[in-house]
């Protein structure tokens, strides 16, 4: 997406006889207009598929990464080889900063300002977090850490999401000079051409990154899509093109066909492949092969004998050349404009008219950015040392300032029980149902929406819950011990079965203190009790298979888990396939099993909805998701399996409000808040006592 970098001035002195071997067969330095056109075609594909293709991946990003590898490999190796090793790192970093940062900073600042105005206060901390990550070129890492998978635009999508690829490129720019310099130093020692040595290193990098990509795609495709290590082979692929493919000249009779075949591969990629689930794996070679064919078709240059109907000539003139000029700005602007349009219109997807308007405005802003920001910065006469010093100062100030703002915006995570010290007369929660009052009349909600998202179970901060990721080691059953167990517990309770079981923890902890129970947790987030066929043996299945041995080891009197699964509007309550097999395995260890009927999920993030002015009813849950009869009733009461249903305290009178008794019921778009769960403790106690009276001894 970046503009083609300035090329360093050639060394004035001829290489000595000793260094002539070192500079042999270096990538040639010449402007390639067809490559500029490919840049325009690729960015056009990215933008048009985002706007009109429901977010499908066009392959344009993969081409841009390869183009970056192509340009920087030739540039860095030429400078390093001519200088017999070192490069002018100050000039190099200043050049990158001058080319990329001013336009990016303008878009980031604008996106942040508009986002703070449009989005509810609950999203402001994440906006600042991603603005900082985008400015400092680690947005892809932030998206992974925040578990924000790459996806199509919609309500709640980050307006900074597209900076993930710029972050990958920025990280590449810092690493690749090392590869070039190491190649030259090794070449000097081995008395070989630097281009040959770097070719070998680049092939090794491609192989290592490609193998790691295949591995990560079996573990977590969302992470694989965003990671720098999985994308490095694409950047290195472009480097290999600079080192090897630039010297390959196709016969004239094949050049025309190769060029148009390349254009065809580039254009059809988004239509034929689901890039979000396939890239950056082997199928990413589809658009990269297109780029390769276009470049091979133009390796001899666009001479007088070049057909004006060739792909290279087509990409070298007119519209695509202009799009290539504004490509960087077009990529920067189109995504936040798309997200803001959806937010302002309160739509999940954009229509054709809206997409056309966003495209037109994006083009206009891209041209303005190119004309009034990029070009003036490229012509600046400020010295490179001053440029680099100013860049370092700006990055430091922005990093510190944004961190301070984020510290102030971060919600207070409750220490201990969430409702400790809270006036229960003003915030009764579930107790309000006894008086027939379930909605807050004055809009008062506790905690405030921007803090409601932090209303998690106490053990969530202990570091003992297994990650929801499907990665090595995540099939191990971790156990959260009771932090203050009774000396002689009346019973041992184990809570297990995914995050919808875990959200009952604080209420159970209150009961455990009252009745002298020991409460332990064995939980893998996002992993219900289930099994699967052999072809779907992920780490959740393996974790489930490992659970019975841990239950046997800890010998709990009762294991508590969620019994049914409920999702969002349009779904139906169900018992997860294979869950009954797991239930019987737990009972076979000698423990009793208590199943709690599941809770439905809101259609949107409840704190966001409340912060945006939504009502308790409008931000609540569709009650029709629940089955008319409790699905657990016919299964339980056999083989030491029991069940309870708390639905009437969450969805009283056939409605599932977001606020009951002035307490927020849901902390996100899925889970009950610990604040509300704690107000359910006495009613949960009544239901457990009715089912398991022998537990109270």
Secondary structure as GFF3:
##gff-version 3
##sequence-region A 1 697
A	DSSP	alpha_helix	17	20	.	.	.	ID=ss1
A	DSSP	alpha_helix	33	52	.	.	.	ID=ss2
A	DSSP	alpha_helix	60	82	.	.	.	ID=ss3
A	DSSP	alpha_helix	89	118	.	.	.	ID=ss4
A	DSSP	three_ten_helix	121	123	.	.	.	ID=ss5
A	DSSP	alpha_helix	124	135	.	.	.	ID=ss6
A	DSSP	alpha_helix	139	145	.	.	.	ID=ss7
A	DSSP	alpha_helix	163	190	.	.	.	ID=ss8
A	DSSP	alpha_helix	194	219	.	.	.	ID=ss9
A	DSSP	alpha_helix	221	226	.	.	.	ID=ss10
A	DSSP	alpha_helix	228	243	.	.	.	ID=ss11
A	DSSP	three_ten_helix	245	247	.	.	.	ID=ss12
A	DSSP	alpha_helix	252	272	.	.	.	ID=ss13
A	DSSP	alpha_helix	275	278	.	.	.	ID=ss14
A	DSSP	three_ten_helix	282	284	.	.	.	ID=ss15
A	DSSP	alpha_helix	285	297	.	.	.	ID=ss16
A	DSSP	alpha_helix	311	316	.	.	.	ID=ss17
A	DSSP	alpha_helix	319	345	.	.	.	ID=ss18
A	DSSP	alpha_helix	352	369	.	.	.	ID=ss19
A	DSSP	pi_helix	370	374	.	.	.	ID=ss20
A	DSSP	alpha_helix	375	378	.	.	.	ID=ss21
A	DSSP	alpha_helix	384	409	.	.	.	ID=ss22
A	DSSP	three_ten_helix	429	435	.	.	.	ID=ss23
A	DSSP	alpha_helix	449	452	.	.	.	ID=ss24
A	DSSP	three_ten_helix	458	461	.	.	.	ID=ss25
A	DSSP	beta_strand	491	496	.	.	.	ID=ss26
A	DSSP	alpha_helix	499	502	.	.	.	ID=ss27
A	DSSP	alpha_helix	505	515	.	.	.	ID=ss28
A	DSSP	beta_strand	517	522	.	.	.	ID=ss29
A	DSSP	three_ten_helix	534	536	.	.	.	ID=ss30
A	DSSP	alpha_helix	539	554	.	.	.	ID=ss31
A	DSSP	beta_strand	558	562	.	.	.	ID=ss32
A	DSSP	alpha_helix	579	588	.	.	.	ID=ss33
A	DSSP	beta_strand	592	596	.	.	.	ID=ss34
A	DSSP	alpha_helix	606	611	.	.	.	ID=ss35
A	DSSP	three_ten_helix	623	625	.	.	.	ID=ss36
A	DSSP	beta_strand	641	644	.	.	.	ID=ss37
A	DSSP	alpha_helix	647	650	.	.	.	ID=ss38
A	DSSP	three_ten_helix	652	654	.	.	.	ID=ss39
A	DSSP	beta_strand	659	660	.	.	.	ID=ss40
A	DSSP	beta_strand	663	664	.	.	.	ID=ss41
A	DSSP	alpha_helix	674	679	.	.	.	ID=ss42
A	DSSP	alpha_helix	681	691	.	.	.	ID=ss43
A	DSSP	three_ten_helix	693	695	.	.	.	ID=ss44
###
